[in-house]
Amino acid sequence: MSEVEQKALLEKIDPVHKDKAPGSKSAVKSFLSGGVGGMCLIAAGHPLDLVKVRIQTSNEYKGTFDGLYKTWSKEGFRGLYRGMLAPLLGVTPVYALVFWGYDIGQRIARSFSKTDSRTPLTFGQILFAGGFSAIPATALMTPMERVKVLLQVQGQQVGGPKFGGPIDVAKHVLKTEGVKGLYKGTLATLLRDIPGSVFYFGGYELVKKALTPAGAKPDSISPLAIVCAGGIAGMANWAVAIPPDVLKTRLQTAPEGTYTGVRQVFVELMRNEGPKALFRGMGPAMIRAFPANAVCFLGVEVSSKIMDRLW
């Protein structure tokens, strides 16, 4: 029996078998390209992310551009990138895990429907995979976010910055709160990232499909279409993620012992500031969302295609 005949027979016996090796390669590719996309996102969007965090934790700023102006005037250009080292160092494995989790989520969804990689995913399967992608990433996302937001709010403190960088923050948290201190806000992070990732990947695939010419393969989509799909996906993400993000930021930047958990943050915020406070930081988050995530998905798609050629 020839090699071609053997392969054909194997596919008849186990139609999913032929995708097992490519599946593992796909997971590696998703992991690496996700890291590239994450670095692109941080480089493009950090100043607006910083302003978002400061608006969420202070009444000093009237809005996005006021936050940018005051940060620039008080702290200079470097002030706009305060706290960037922590997410930049952590973003490669975090976004690698996000896109790896998305790949794994797709395979789990396929296993339930008993289909192989040649069958297009349903929209429901895409949403499931998107939500699943947030779970493995949380293990790295939570401590990274804790360090980042503590650095970002330093410029608001009397007496100047308290920490010299992310390592100083991590050492301080470990010394005063232990390892659990780095994971403060884990539940809030999941409450933000699971629904956010559902809208993130769902929005991206939906817009990408709409912008793919009739009869063309999804892989042949133009860079401009990728930019549009990625940008809209980022905005869809933050449209649902801002309220839990406000709660997460308040919890993670509060002195130890201020809150017992995310539920208390929510109760006190609603009692003292009302529902509008849940949407603080929406302006910079949405302004940042389009360009940052457009660049992120472009980085993912381009690096993925380069890896396809290399492999």
C-alpha positions as CSV (number, residue, x, y, z in Angstrom):
1,M,0.0,0.0,0.0
2,S,1.4,3.4,-1.0
3,E,1.9,6.3,1.5
4,V,-1.0,8.2,-0.1
5,E,-3.3,5.1,0.2
6,Q,-2.3,4.6,3.8
7,K,-3.1,8.2,4.6
8,A,-6.5,8.0,2.9
9,L,-7.3,4.8,4.8
10,L,-6.2,6.4,8.1
11,E,-8.5,9.4,7.5
12,K,-11.5,7.1,6.9
13,I,-10.8,5.3,10.2
14,D,-10.1,8.4,12.2
15,P,-11.0,11.6,10.3
16,V,-9.7,13.8,13.1
17,H,-6.3,12.0,13.2
18,K,-4.8,14.0,10.4
19,D,-5.3,17.2,12.4
20,K,-3.5,16.0,15.5
21,A,0.0,17.0,14.5
22,P,-1.1,20.2,12.8
23,G,-3.2,20.9,15.9
24,S,-0.1,20.9,18.1
25,K,1.7,23.1,15.6
26,S,-1.3,25.4,15.6
27,A,-1.2,25.7,19.4
28,V,2.5,26.7,19.2
29,K,1.8,29.2,16.4
30,S,-1.0,30.7,18.4
31,F,1.2,31.0,21.5
32,L,4.0,32.7,19.7
33,S,1.9,35.0,17.5
34,G,-0.2,36.0,20.5
35,G,3.0,37.2,22.2
36,V,3.9,39.3,19.2
37,G,0.4,40.8,19.1
38,G,0.5,41.6,22.9
39,M,3.8,43.5,22.6
40,C,2.3,45.5,19.7
41,L,-0.8,46.3,21.8
42,I,1.2,47.6,24.8
43,A,3.5,49.7,22.7
44,A,0.6,51.4,21.0
45,G,-1.9,51.8,23.9
46,H,-0.1,52.3,27.2
47,P,-0.5,56.1,27.7
48,L,-4.3,55.8,27.3
49,D,-4.3,52.8,29.6
50,L,-2.4,54.8,32.2
51,V,-5.0,57.6,32.0
52,K,-7.8,55.1,32.3
53,V,-6.4,53.8,35.5
54,R,-5.9,57.3,37.0
55,I,-9.4,58.4,36.1
56,Q,-10.8,55.3,37.7
57,T,-8.9,56.0,41.0
58,S,-9.0,59.8,41.2
59,N,-11.3,62.8,40.8
60,E,-8.4,65.0,39.6
61,Y,-9.1,64.6,35.9
62,K,-12.0,66.0,33.9
63,G,-11.5,63.5,31.0
64,T,-9.2,61.7,28.7
65,F,-7.4,64.6,27.2
66,D,-7.2,66.4,30.5
67,G,-5.6,63.3,32.0
68,L,-3.1,63.1,29.2
69,Y,-2.2,66.9,29.5
70,K,-1.8,66.8,33.2
71,T,0.3,63.7,33.2
72,W,2.5,65.2,30.4
73,S,2.9,68.5,32.1
74,K,3.7,67.1,35.6
75,E,5.7,64.0,34.6
76,G,6.8,64.5,31.0
77,F,6.8,62.0,28.2
78,R,8.2,59.3,30.5
79,G,5.2,59.8,32.8
80,L,2.8,58.6,30.0
81,Y,4.7,55.3,30.0
82,R,4.9,54.8,33.7
83,G,4.3,51.2,34.7
84,M,4.8,50.0,31.1
85,L,7.7,47.7,31.9
86,A,5.5,45.3,33.9
87,P,2.9,44.7,31.2
88,L,5.6,44.7,28.5
89,L,7.6,42.0,30.3
90,G,4.5,40.1,31.1
91,V,2.5,40.7,28.0
92,T,4.3,38.1,25.8
93,P,3.4,35.1,27.9
94,V,0.0,36.6,28.8
95,Y,-1.2,37.2,25.3
96,A,0.6,34.0,24.2
97,L,-1.7,32.2,26.7
98,V,-4.7,34.2,25.5
99,F,-4.3,33.1,21.9
100,W,-3.1,29.6,22.9
101,G,-6.3,29.4,25.1
102,Y,-8.4,30.5,22.2
103,D,-6.8,27.7,20.1
104,I,-7.5,25.1,22.8
105,G,-11.0,26.5,23.3
106,Q,-11.7,26.0,19.6
107,R,-10.5,22.4,19.8
108,I,-12.6,21.7,22.9
109,A,-15.6,23.1,21.0
110,R,-14.9,20.9,18.0
111,S,-14.5,17.8,20.3
112,F,-18.1,18.4,21.6
113,S,-19.5,18.6,18.1
114,K,-17.2,15.8,16.8
115,T,-15.9,17.9,13.9
116,D,-12.3,18.4,12.7
117,S,-10.4,21.5,11.7
118,R,-11.7,21.5,8.2
119,T,-15.2,22.3,9.4
120,P,-15.7,26.0,10.0
121,L,-16.5,26.9,13.6
122,T,-20.1,28.1,14.4
123,F,-20.5,31.5,16.0
124,G,-21.4,29.8,19.3
125,Q,-18.2,27.8,19.2
126,I,-16.2,31.0,18.6
127,L,-17.8,32.7,21.6
128,F,-17.1,29.6,23.8
129,A,-13.4,29.6,22.7
130,G,-13.2,33.3,23.3
131,G,-14.5,33.0,26.8
132,F,-12.2,30.0,27.5
133,S,-9.1,31.9,26.4
134,A,-9.3,34.2,29.5
135,I,-9.0,31.3,32.0
136,P,-5.4,30.2,31.5
137,A,-4.2,33.8,31.0
138,T,-5.6,34.9,34.4
139,A,-2.7,33.1,36.2
140,L,-0.3,35.7,34.7
141,M,-2.7,38.5,34.0
142,T,-3.7,39.1,37.7
143,P,-0.2,39.7,39.2
144,M,0.9,41.7,36.1
145,E,-2.2,43.9,36.4
146,R,-1.6,44.4,40.2
147,V,2.0,45.5,39.7
148,K,1.0,47.7,36.7
149,V,-1.8,49.6,38.4
150,L,0.2,50.3,41.5
151,L,2.9,51.8,39.4
152,Q,0.4,53.8,37.3
153,V,-1.2,55.6,40.3
154,Q,2.1,56.6,41.8
155,G,2.1,60.0,40.0
156,Q,-1.1,60.9,42.0
157,Q,0.6,60.3,45.4
158,V,2.0,63.1,47.6
159,G,5.7,62.9,47.9
160,G,6.4,61.5,44.4
161,P,6.8,57.9,43.2
162,K,7.2,55.3,45.9
163,F,8.5,52.5,43.7
164,G,11.4,52.5,41.2
165,G,9.9,49.9,39.0
166,P,7.9,46.6,38.7
167,I,10.5,44.6,40.7
168,D,10.2,47.1,43.6
169,V,6.4,46.8,43.5
170,A,6.5,43.0,43.5
171,K,9.0,42.9,46.4
172,H,6.9,45.3,48.4
173,V,3.7,43.3,47.8
174,L,5.3,40.0,48.6
175,K,6.8,41.4,51.8
176,T,3.6,43.1,53.1
177,E,0.9,40.8,51.7
178,G,2.6,37.6,50.6
179,V,2.0,35.7,47.3
180,K,-1.7,36.1,47.7
181,G,-1.2,39.9,47.4
182,L,0.0,39.5,43.8
183,Y,-3.2,37.6,43.1
184,K,-5.5,40.2,44.7
185,G,-8.3,40.8,42.2
186,T,-8.3,37.4,40.6
187,L,-12.1,37.1,40.6
188,A,-12.5,40.6,39.4
189,T,-10.0,39.9,36.6
190,L,-12.1,36.9,35.5
191,L,-15.3,38.9,35.7
192,R,-13.7,41.4,33.3
193,D,-11.8,39.0,31.0
194,I,-14.3,36.2,30.4
195,P,-17.1,38.3,28.9
196,G,-14.6,40.7,27.4
197,S,-12.9,37.9,25.6
198,V,-16.2,36.5,24.3
199,F,-16.9,39.9,22.7
200,Y,-13.2,40.3,21.7
201,F,-12.8,37.2,19.6
202,G,-16.5,37.1,18.6
203,G,-16.3,40.6,17.4
204,Y,-13.1,40.0,15.5
205,E,-14.3,36.9,13.7
206,L,-17.7,38.4,12.9
207,V,-16.2,41.6,11.4
208,K,-13.4,39.6,9.7
209,K,-16.0,37.4,8.0
210,A,-18.0,40.4,6.9
211,L,-15.0,42.0,5.3
212,T,-13.8,38.8,3.6
213,P,-14.7,38.9,-0.1
214,A,-17.2,36.3,-1.3
215,G,-15.4,33.1,-2.3
216,A,-12.1,34.2,-0.7
217,K,-10.3,32.3,2.1
218,P,-10.3,34.0,5.5
219,D,-6.5,33.9,5.4
220,S,-6.5,36.1,2.3
221,I,-8.1,39.1,4.1
222,S,-6.3,42.4,3.5
223,P,-4.2,44.1,6.2
224,L,-6.7,47.0,6.2
225,A,-9.6,44.6,7.0
226,I,-7.5,43.0,9.8
227,V,-6.9,46.5,11.3
228,C,-10.7,47.3,11.1
229,A,-11.7,43.9,12.6
230,G,-9.1,44.1,15.3
231,G,-10.0,47.7,16.2
232,I,-13.7,46.9,16.4
233,A,-13.0,43.8,18.5
234,G,-11.1,45.9,21.0
235,M,-13.9,48.3,21.3
236,A,-16.4,45.4,21.7
237,N,-14.3,44.0,24.5
238,W,-14.1,47.3,26.5
239,A,-17.8,48.0,26.0
240,V,-18.5,45.1,28.4
241,A,-15.3,45.1,30.4
242,I,-15.2,48.6,31.8
243,P,-17.5,48.0,34.9
244,P,-15.6,45.0,36.2
245,D,-12.3,46.7,35.3
246,V,-13.2,49.7,37.5
247,L,-13.9,47.3,40.4
248,K,-10.6,45.4,39.8
249,T,-8.6,48.6,39.7
250,R,-10.2,50.0,42.9
251,L,-9.6,46.6,44.6
252,Q,-6.0,46.3,43.4
253,T,-4.9,49.9,44.3
254,A,-6.6,50.1,47.7
255,P,-4.5,49.7,50.8
256,E,-4.5,46.3,52.4
257,G,-7.6,45.7,54.5
258,T,-9.7,48.3,52.7
259,Y,-12.0,45.8,51.0
260,T,-12.9,42.2,51.7
261,G,-13.4,41.5,48.0
262,V,-14.9,42.7,44.8
263,R,-18.4,42.5,46.1
264,Q,-17.6,45.1,48.8
265,V,-16.0,47.3,46.2
266,F,-19.2,47.2,44.1
267,V,-21.5,47.8,47.1
268,E,-19.5,50.8,48.3
269,L,-19.0,52.3,44.9
270,M,-22.8,52.1,44.2
271,R,-23.6,53.6,47.6
272,N,-21.2,56.5,47.4
273,E,-20.8,57.3,43.7
274,G,-23.7,55.7,41.9
275,P,-23.9,53.6,38.7
276,K,-22.0,56.2,36.6
277,A,-18.8,55.4,38.5
278,L,-18.8,51.9,36.9
279,F,-18.0,53.5,33.6
280,R,-15.2,55.7,34.7
281,G,-12.3,55.5,32.3
282,M,-14.6,54.5,29.4
283,G,-13.3,57.4,27.3
284,P,-9.5,56.5,27.2
285,A,-10.3,52.8,27.1
286,M,-12.4,53.2,24.0
287,I,-10.0,55.7,22.3
288,R,-7.2,53.3,23.0
289,A,-9.1,50.1,22.1
290,F,-9.2,50.7,18.3
291,P,-5.6,51.5,17.5
292,A,-4.1,49.2,20.1
293,N,-6.1,46.1,19.2
294,A,-5.9,46.9,15.5
295,V,-2.1,46.7,15.8
296,C,-2.4,43.7,18.1
297,F,-4.3,41.6,15.6
298,L,-2.2,42.8,12.7
299,G,0.9,41.6,14.6
300,V,-0.8,38.2,15.3
301,E,-1.9,37.7,11.7
302,V,1.5,38.8,10.2
303,S,3.6,36.8,12.6
304,S,1.3,33.8,12.0
305,K,1.7,34.0,8.3
306,I,5.5,34.3,8.7
307,M,5.5,31.1,10.8
308,D,3.4,29.3,8.2
309,R,6.1,30.1,5.6
310,L,8.9,29.1,7.9
311,W,7.2,25.8,8.8
